[in-house]
Amino acid sequence: MVLIIFSINIVYVTFFTVRMIMTLKGFRYMAALVSMVEVVIYIVGLGLVLDNLDQIQNLVAYAIGYGSGVVIGSKIEEKMALGYITVNVISNDESDYLPRQLREKGYGVTDWDANGRDGGRQAMQILTPRKMELKLYKTIQEIDPKAFIIAYEPKTIHGGFWVKQVKRGRLFK
């Protein structure tokens, strides 16, 4: 019984975590489908615990399964890599070499001249699918190992040539 409760709760909370992240990233309909499976698993698991409430090991299994489900759900979402990432890069190299190289690889790059404490810099803003995030970091570091990189997830994206290319499936091929 302990193993069943533990397993059911891992599955339930994994679905719950993935559903929550999908909802936050705007995948409402997929999240609704996941939630239908999630609620059935939840009711079965909770029913087993409530039927055997007098046994402390069932509560412990429920709690450990819950925590494990959060970790597993987060790992699954990380692999799914839903959405986009915006990366700001500041390079000591003032030439357009880095932005040009990134554009040739399919990234949407907006660049401008900037000033830092020690002089001129090249600043860039790069939008990419999260699935390409690590590849982008590697590419930047290969071209400019001293580049300063900050990344964040944009809430809304509208317009621009790059968004049209993504919708047509023409990037990174």
C-alpha positions as protocol buffer text, in pm:
chain_id: "A"
residue {
  index: 1
  type: MET
  ca { x: 0 y: 0 z: 0 }
}
residue {
  index: 2
  type: VAL
  ca { x: 283 y: 240 z: 88 }
}
residue {
  index: 3
  type: LEU
  ca { x: 448 y: 190 z: -251 }
}
residue {
  index: 4
  type: ILE
  ca { x: 118 y: 239 z: -435 }
}
residue {
  index: 5
  type: ILE
  ca { x: 43 y: 565 z: -249 }
}
residue {
  index: 6
  type: PHE
  ca { x: 398 y: 687 z: -307 }
}
residue {
  index: 7
  type: SER
  ca { x: 383 y: 607 z: -682 }
}
residue {
  index: 8
  type: ILE
  ca { x: 38 y: 756 z: -734 }
}
residue {
  index: 9
  type: ASN
  ca { x: 141 y: 1079 z: -565 }
}
residue {
  index: 10
  type: ILE
  ca { x: 458 y: 1108 z: -774 }
}
residue {
  index: 11
  type: VAL
  ca { x: 250 y: 1073 z: -1089 }
}
residue {
  index: 12
  type: TYR
  ca { x: -19 y: 1313 z: -966 }
}
residue {
  index: 13
  type: VAL
  ca { x: 220 y: 1589 z: -858 }
}
residue {
  index: 14
  type: THR
  ca { x: 427 y: 1547 z: -1175 }
}
residue {
  index: 15
  type: PHE
  ca { x: 112 y: 1610 z: -1379 }
}
residue {
  index: 16
  type: PHE
  ca { x: 19 y: 1897 z: -1146 }
}
residue {
  index: 17
  type: THR
  ca { x: 360 y: 2064 z: -1186 }
}
residue {
  index: 18
  type: VAL
  ca { x: 366 y: 2026 z: -1564 }
}
residue {
  index: 19
  type: ARG
  ca { x: 7 y: 2154 z: -1587 }
}
residue {
  index: 20
  type: MET
  ca { x: 83 y: 2458 z: -1374 }
}
residue {
  index: 21
  type: ILE
  ca { x: 388 y: 2550 z: -1582 }
}
residue {
  index: 22
  type: MET
  ca { x: 193 y: 2499 z: -1905 }
}
residue {
  index: 23
  type: THR
  ca { x: -79 y: 2729 z: -1775 }
}
residue {
  index: 24
  type: LEU
  ca { x: 172 y: 2998 z: -1681 }
}
residue {
  index: 25
  type: LYS
  ca { x: 333 y: 2978 z: -2026 }
}
residue {
  index: 26
  type: GLY
  ca { x: 0 y: 3015 z: -2206 }
}
residue {
  index: 27
  type: PHE
  ca { x: -61 y: 2654 z: -2316 }
}
residue {
  index: 28
  type: ARG
  ca { x: -415 y: 2661 z: -2176 }
}
residue {
  index: 29
  type: TYR
  ca { x: -574 y: 2383 z: -2381 }
}
residue {
  index: 30
  type: MET
  ca { x: -290 y: 2137 z: -2330 }
}
residue {
  index: 31
  type: ALA
  ca { x: -297 y: 2225 z: -1959 }
}
residue {
  index: 32
  type: ALA
  ca { x: -671 y: 2152 z: -1948 }
}
residue {
  index: 33
  type: LEU
  ca { x: -614 y: 1805 z: -2097 }
}
residue {
  index: 34
  type: VAL
  ca { x: -336 y: 1732 z: -1848 }
}
residue {
  index: 35
  type: SER
  ca { x: -558 y: 1849 z: -1560 }
}
residue {
  index: 36
  type: MET
  ca { x: -828 y: 1595 z: -1650 }
}
residue {
  index: 37
  type: VAL
  ca { x: -581 y: 1310 z: -1606 }
}
residue {
  index: 38
  type: GLU
  ca { x: -432 y: 1479 z: -1299 }
}
residue {
  index: 39
  type: VAL
  ca { x: -762 y: 1502 z: -1109 }
}
residue {
  index: 40
  type: VAL
  ca { x: -845 y: 1133 z: -1162 }
}
residue {
  index: 41
  type: ILE
  ca { x: -503 y: 1030 z: -1027 }
}
residue {
  index: 42
  type: TYR
  ca { x: -545 y: 1272 z: -735 }
}
residue {
  index: 43
  type: ILE
  ca { x: -883 y: 1132 z: -632 }
}
residue {
  index: 44
  type: VAL
  ca { x: -759 y: 773 z: -644 }
}
residue {
  index: 45
  type: GLY
  ca { x: -445 y: 854 z: -442 }
}
residue {
  index: 46
  type: LEU
  ca { x: -624 y: 1065 z: -184 }
}
residue {
  index: 47
  type: GLY
  ca { x: -892 y: 798 z: -146 }
}
residue {
  index: 48
  type: LEU
  ca { x: -628 y: 536 z: -67 }
}
residue {
  index: 49
  type: VAL
  ca { x: -470 y: 759 z: 197 }
}
residue {
  index: 50
  type: LEU
  ca { x: -803 y: 849 z: 358 }
}
residue {
  index: 51
  type: ASP
  ca { x: -912 y: 483 z: 366 }
}
residue {
  index: 52
  type: ASN
  ca { x: -591 y: 399 z: 552 }
}
residue {
  index: 53
  type: LEU
  ca { x: -550 y: 712 z: 763 }
}
residue {
  index: 54
  type: ASP
  ca { x: -464 y: 513 z: 1074 }
}
residue {
  index: 55
  type: GLN
  ca { x: -128 y: 403 z: 927 }
}
residue {
  index: 56
  type: ILE
  ca { x: 138 y: 674 z: 952 }
}
residue {
  index: 57
  type: GLN
  ca { x: 357 y: 517 z: 683 }
}
residue {
  index: 58
  type: ASN
  ca { x: 84 y: 595 z: 427 }
}
residue {
  index: 59
  type: LEU
  ca { x: 96 y: 964 z: 518 }
}
residue {
  index: 60
  type: VAL
  ca { x: 475 y: 959 z: 498 }
}
residue {
  index: 61
  type: ALA
  ca { x: 460 y: 790 z: 157 }
}
residue {
  index: 62
  type: TYR
  ca { x: 208 y: 1053 z: 43 }
}
residue {
  index: 63
  type: ALA
  ca { x: 435 y: 1338 z: 157 }
}
residue {
  index: 64
  type: ILE
  ca { x: 753 y: 1191 z: 6 }
}
residue {
  index: 65
  type: GLY
  ca { x: 569 y: 1114 z: -318 }
}
residue {
  index: 66
  type: TYR
  ca { x: 445 y: 1472 z: -330 }
}
residue {
  index: 67
  type: GLY
  ca { x: 795 y: 1617 z: -296 }
}
residue {
  index: 68
  type: SER
  ca { x: 936 y: 1373 z: -549 }
}
residue {
  index: 69
  type: GLY
  ca { x: 661 y: 1464 z: -796 }
}
residue {
  index: 70
  type: VAL
  ca { x: 755 y: 1832 z: -780 }
}
residue {
  index: 71
  type: VAL
  ca { x: 1116 y: 1749 z: -867 }
}
residue {
  index: 72
  type: ILE
  ca { x: 1021 y: 1508 z: -1147 }
}
residue {
  index: 73
  type: GLY
  ca { x: 761 y: 1749 z: -1290 }
}
residue {
  index: 74
  type: SER
  ca { x: 1017 y: 2030 z: -1295 }
}
residue {
  index: 75
  type: LYS
  ca { x: 1269 y: 1807 z: -1474 }
}
residue {
  index: 76
  type: ILE
  ca { x: 1008 y: 1709 z: -1734 }
}
residue {
  index: 77
  type: GLU
  ca { x: 919 y: 2073 z: -1797 }
}
residue {
  index: 78
  type: GLU
  ca { x: 1288 y: 2153 z: -1831 }
}
residue {
  index: 79
  type: LYS
  ca { x: 1314 y: 1886 z: -2103 }
}
residue {
  index: 80
  type: MET
  ca { x: 998 y: 2013 z: -2274 }
}
residue {
  index: 81
  type: ALA
  ca { x: 1153 y: 2364 z: -2275 }
}
residue {
  index: 82
  type: LEU
  ca { x: 829 y: 2545 z: -2350 }
}
residue {
  index: 83
  type: GLY
  ca { x: 832 y: 2905 z: -2463 }
}
residue {
  index: 84
  type: TYR
  ca { x: 1111 y: 3147 z: -2541 }
}
residue {
  index: 85
  type: ILE
  ca { x: 1406 y: 3305 z: -2369 }
}
residue {
  index: 86
  type: THR
  ca { x: 1545 y: 3654 z: -2414 }
}
residue {
  index: 87
  type: VAL
  ca { x: 1919 y: 3683 z: -2369 }
}
residue {
  index: 88
  type: ASN
  ca { x: 2098 y: 4013 z: -2321 }
}
residue {
  index: 89
  type: VAL
  ca { x: 2466 y: 4002 z: -2409 }
}
residue {
  index: 90
  type: ILE
  ca { x: 2730 y: 4269 z: -2354 }
}
residue {
  index: 91
  type: SER
  ca { x: 3057 y: 4220 z: -2537 }
}
residue {
  index: 92
  type: ASN
  ca { x: 3385 y: 4407 z: -2509 }
}
residue {
  index: 93
  type: ASP
  ca { x: 3422 y: 4364 z: -2885 }
}
residue {
  index: 94
  type: GLU
  ca { x: 3263 y: 4672 z: -3038 }
}
residue {
  index: 95
  type: SER
  ca { x: 3253 y: 4525 z: -3390 }
}
residue {
  index: 96
  type: ASP
  ca { x: 2944 y: 4361 z: -3534 }
}
residue {
  index: 97
  type: TYR
  ca { x: 3116 y: 4021 z: -3554 }
}
residue {
  index: 98
  type: LEU
  ca { x: 2921 y: 3849 z: -3273 }
}
residue {
  index: 99
  type: PRO
  ca { x: 2576 y: 3975 z: -3380 }
}
residue {
  index: 100
  type: ARG
  ca { x: 2649 y: 3883 z: -3742 }
}
residue {
  index: 101
  type: GLN
  ca { x: 2760 y: 3531 z: -3645 }
}
residue {
  index: 102
  type: LEU
  ca { x: 2449 y: 3479 z: -3434 }
}
residue {
  index: 103
  type: ARG
  ca { x: 2219 y: 3602 z: -3712 }
}
residue {
  index: 104
  type: GLU
  ca { x: 2383 y: 3362 z: -3956 }
}
residue {
  index: 105
  type: LYS
  ca { x: 2293 y: 3080 z: -3716 }
}
residue {
  index: 106
  type: GLY
  ca { x: 1925 y: 3187 z: -3719 }
}
residue {
  index: 107
  type: TYR
  ca { x: 1896 y: 3385 z: -3397 }
}
residue {
  index: 108
  type: GLY
  ca { x: 1695 y: 3707 z: -3382 }
}
residue {
  index: 109
  type: VAL
  ca { x: 1949 y: 3967 z: -3270 }
}
residue {
  index: 110
  type: THR
  ca { x: 1903 y: 4337 z: -3205 }
}
residue {
  index: 111
  type: ASP
  ca { x: 2232 y: 4509 z: -3133 }
}
residue {
  index: 112
  type: TRP
  ca { x: 2350 y: 4857 z: -3043 }
}
residue {
  index: 113
  type: ASP
  ca { x: 2659 y: 5040 z: -2928 }
}
residue {
  index: 114
  type: ALA
  ca { x: 2681 y: 5078 z: -2551 }
}
residue {
  index: 115
  type: ASN
  ca { x: 2916 y: 5229 z: -2296 }
}
residue {
  index: 116
  type: GLY
  ca { x: 3052 y: 5053 z: -1990 }
}
residue {
  index: 117
  type: ARG
  ca { x: 3281 y: 5152 z: -1708 }
}
residue {
  index: 118
  type: ASP
  ca { x: 3591 y: 5087 z: -1917 }
}
residue {
  index: 119
  type: GLY
  ca { x: 3468 y: 5216 z: -2252 }
}
residue {
  index: 120
  type: GLY
  ca { x: 3268 y: 5106 z: -2554 }
}
residue {
  index: 121
  type: ARG
  ca { x: 3071 y: 4783 z: -2567 }
}
residue {
  index: 122
  type: GLN
  ca { x: 2846 y: 4596 z: -2807 }
}
residue {
  index: 123
  type: ALA
  ca { x: 2504 y: 4522 z: -2650 }
}
residue {
  index: 124
  type: MET
  ca { x: 2266 y: 4265 z: -2794 }
}
residue {
  index: 125
  type: GLN
  ca { x: 1921 y: 4131 z: -2725 }
}
residue {
  index: 126
  type: ILE
  ca { x: 1856 y: 3782 z: -2859 }
}
residue {
  index: 127
  type: LEU
  ca { x: 1527 y: 3593 z: -2869 }
}
residue {
  index: 128
  type: THR
  ca { x: 1532 y: 3215 z: -2901 }
}
residue {
  index: 129
  type: PRO
  ca { x: 1316 y: 2913 z: -2822 }
}
residue {
  index: 130
  type: ARG
  ca { x: 1409 y: 2769 z: -2482 }
}
residue {
  index: 131
  type: LYS
  ca { x: 1506 y: 2447 z: -2659 }
}
residue {
  index: 132
  type: MET
  ca { x: 1793 y: 2640 z: -2817 }
}
residue {
  index: 133
  type: GLU
  ca { x: 1899 y: 2824 z: -2498 }
}
residue {
  index: 134
  type: LEU
  ca { x: 2202 y: 2614 z: -2404 }
}
residue {
  index: 135
  type: LYS
  ca { x: 2321 y: 2600 z: -2765 }
}
residue {
  index: 136
  type: LEU
  ca { x: 2301 y: 2981 z: -2778 }
}
residue {
  index: 137
  type: TYR
  ca { x: 2511 y: 3018 z: -2461 }
}
residue {
  index: 138
  type: LYS
  ca { x: 2770 y: 2780 z: -2601 }
}
residue {
  index: 139
  type: THR
  ca { x: 2784 y: 2968 z: -2931 }
}
residue {
  index: 140
  type: ILE
  ca { x: 2825 y: 3304 z: -2757 }
}
residue {
  index: 141
  type: GLN
  ca { x: 3099 y: 3172 z: -2531 }
}
residue {
  index: 142
  type: GLU
  ca { x: 3286 y: 3016 z: -2825 }
}
residue {
  index: 143
  type: ILE
  ca { x: 3287 y: 3350 z: -3008 }
}
residue {
  index: 144
  type: ASP
  ca { x: 3340 y: 3574 z: -2703 }
}
residue {
  index: 145
  type: PRO
  ca { x: 3435 y: 3388 z: -2384 }
}
residue {
  index: 146
  type: LYS
  ca { x: 3426 y: 3713 z: -2182 }
}
residue {
  index: 147
  type: ALA
  ca { x: 3074 y: 3813 z: -2289 }
}
residue {
  index: 148
  type: PHE
  ca { x: 2837 y: 3915 z: -2007 }
}
residue {
  index: 149
  type: ILE
  ca { x: 2509 y: 3724 z: -2041 }
}
residue {
  index: 150
  type: ILE
  ca { x: 2172 y: 3779 z: -1870 }
}
residue {
  index: 151
  type: ALA
  ca { x: 1862 y: 3575 z: -1960 }
}
residue {
  index: 152
  type: TYR
  ca { x: 1493 y: 3603 z: -1880 }
}
residue {
  index: 153
  type: GLU
  ca { x: 1162 y: 3471 z: -2012 }
}
residue {
  index: 154
  type: PRO
  ca { x: 943 y: 3720 z: -2199 }
}
residue {
  index: 155
  type: LYS
  ca { x: 572 y: 3713 z: -2118 }
}
residue {
  index: 156
  type: THR
  ca { x: 450 y: 3842 z: -2455 }
}
residue {
  index: 157
  type: ILE
  ca { x: 607 y: 3847 z: -2801 }
}
residue {
  index: 158
  type: HIS
  ca { x: 453 y: 4036 z: -3089 }
}
residue {
  index: 159
  type: GLY
  ca { x: 574 y: 4137 z: -3433 }
}
residue {
  index: 160
  type: GLY
  ca { x: 914 y: 4133 z: -3597 }
}
residue {
  index: 161
  type: PHE
  ca { x: 1052 y: 3915 z: -3874 }
}
residue {
  index: 162
  type: TRP
  ca { x: 1180 y: 3656 z: -3629 }
}
residue {
  index: 163
  type: VAL
  ca { x: 838 y: 3570 z: -3483 }
}
residue {
  index: 164
  type: LYS
  ca { x: 705 y: 3516 z: -3836 }
}
residue {
  index: 165
  type: GLN
  ca { x: 997 y: 3283 z: -3914 }
}
residue {
  index: 166
  type: VAL
  ca { x: 935 y: 3079 z: -3597 }
}
residue {
  index: 167
  type: LYS
  ca { x: 567 y: 3038 z: -3682 }
}
residue {
  index: 168
  type: ARG
  ca { x: 665 y: 2913 z: -4029 }
}
residue {
  index: 169
  type: GLY
  ca { x: 917 y: 2670 z: -3877 }
}
residue {
  index: 170
  type: ARG
  ca { x: 1209 y: 2816 z: -4071 }
}
residue {
  index: 171
  type: LEU
  ca { x: 1467 y: 2874 z: -3799 }
}
residue {
  index: 172
  type: PHE
  ca { x: 1761 y: 2654 z: -3700 }
}
residue {
  index: 173
  type: LYS
  ca { x: 1739 y: 2411 z: -3992 }
}
